[in-house]
Amino acid sequence: MLGHDVNYFRDADDKTLIDLADSEKRILLTADLELYQQTLNRGLDAFFVESTELAQTLADLENHFCFNLEIDLNDSRCPKCNGNLAAVSKDVVIDKLPKATSTNYNEFWRCNKCGQIYWQGAHWKRILKTLEDAKNRYNLT
């Protein structure tokens, strides 16, 4: 959502993750200490995620990589597949929306890769609160 080109794998084995990080020139982020050490031993970039709390993890990432914890919906990526999001009119997606959503919201974004539709629903306040909490934690370090 922050606009970073990120791939997420829940069930890939360590070798696959390290090989992907190497072939795609990515930084591997992991909470698995052994995977982190293996990645460094291969001479690749890695970041060890120590916290289980999202706001703290974001603050740690902001501190380490010096990126901004602001969402720019013109530059956001799909949390499901990492595709680019593009604004789309309600008329184009209305038949794919729950009735309450189409009634209460007017701005929508669709992933150009997987077609997932997004809007600033009830969860939006929680997302912004988490980002604000992370920024406050970063400012304390």
C-alpha positions in Angstrom: 0.0 0.0 0.0 3.0 2.3 0.6 4.0 1.9 -3.1 6.9 -0.5 -2.6 7.5 -3.3 -5.0 7.1 -6.3 -2.6 6.5 -10.0 -3.0 5.1 -12.0 -0.1 5.4 -15.7 0.3 3.8 -17.6 3.2 4.7 -21.2 2.3 8.0 -21.0 0.3 11.0 -22.8 1.6 14.2 -21.0 2.5 16.1 -21.9 -0.6 13.4 -20.6 -2.8 13.2 -17.4 -0.9 16.9 -16.8 -1.1 17.1 -17.7 -4.8 14.3 -15.3 -5.5 15.9 -12.5 -3.5 19.1 -13.2 -5.5 17.6 -13.4 -9.0 15.3 -10.5 -8.5 17.8 -8.3 -6.6 15.4 -7.9 -3.6 15.9 -7.4 0.1 14.6 -10.3 2.0 12.6 -9.4 5.1 12.0 -12.2 7.5 11.3 -12.9 11.2 13.1 -16.3 10.7 16.6 -15.8 12.2 18.1 -18.8 10.4 16.8 -17.6 7.0 18.1 -14.1 7.8 21.6 -15.5 8.5 21.5 -17.8 5.5 20.7 -14.8 3.3 23.5 -12.7 4.7 25.9 -15.7 4.2 25.0 -15.7 0.5 26.0 -12.1 0.4 22.5 -10.8 -0.2 20.6 -8.0 1.5 18.3 -8.9 4.3 16.4 -7.3 7.2 15.5 -9.2 10.3 12.0 -8.4 11.6 12.2 -8.5 15.3 8.8 -7.3 16.4 5.5 -9.1 16.1 3.6 -5.8 16.3 2.9 -4.2 12.9 3.4 -0.6 14.0 6.8 -1.4 15.5 7.8 -3.4 12.4 6.8 -0.4 10.2 8.8 2.0 12.4 11.8 -0.3 12.3 11.6 -0.5 8.5 11.1 3.3 8.2 14.2 3.8 10.4 16.3 1.3 8.5 15.3 2.1 4.9 14.4 5.8 5.3 11.1 5.6 3.5 7.9 7.6 4.2 5.0 6.0 5.9 2.4 7.8 3.8 -0.1 6.2 1.4 -0.3 7.8 -2.0 -3.2 6.1 -3.7 -1.7 7.1 -7.1 1.3 5.0 -6.3 -0.1 2.2 -4.2 0.2 -1.5 -4.9 -2.2 -4.4 -4.4 -1.6 -6.1 -1.1 -2.7 -9.4 -2.6 -0.5 -9.6 -5.7 1.8 -6.5 -5.8 0.2 -5.2 -9.0 -0.3 -1.5 -9.6 -3.6 0.1 -8.5 -5.5 2.6 -10.7 -8.5 4.7 -9.9 -11.6 3.4 -11.5 -15.1 4.9 -11.6 -17.9 3.5 -9.6 -19.9 2.7 -12.7 -17.2 0.3 -13.9 -17.1 -1.8 -10.7 -20.6 -1.3 -9.3 -21.7 -4.8 -10.2 -18.7 -6.3 -8.3 -19.4 -4.3 -5.0 -21.5 -5.2 -2.0 -24.7 -3.1 -2.0 -23.7 -1.2 1.2 -20.3 -0.4 -0.3 -21.7 1.0 -3.6 -24.2 3.1 -1.5 -21.6 4.5 0.9 -18.4 5.0 -1.1 -17.7 6.8 -4.4 -13.9 6.3 -4.9 -12.5 3.0 -6.0 -9.2 1.5 -7.1 -8.7 -1.7 -9.1 -5.5 -3.8 -9.3 -4.3 -3.9 -12.9 -3.0 -7.4 -12.3 -5.5 -9.4 -10.3 -8.6 -7.2 -10.6 -9.1 -6.8 -6.8 -11.2 -3.7 -6.0 -10.3 -1.4 -3.1 -12.0 1.6 -1.4 -11.4 3.5 1.8 -13.8 1.5 3.9 -14.1 1.1 7.7 -10.7 -0.5 7.8 -9.1 2.7 6.5 -9.1 4.5 9.8 -7.3 1.5 11.4 -4.7 1.6 8.6 -4.0 5.3 9.1 -3.9 4.8 12.9 -1.3 2.0 12.5 0.8 4.3 10.2 0.5 7.2 12.6 1.6 4.9 15.5 4.6 3.7 13.5 5.6 7.3 12.7 5.4 8.2 16.4 7.5 5.2 17.4 10.1 6.1 14.7 10.3 9.7 16.1 11.1 8.2 19.5 14.1 6.2 18.3 
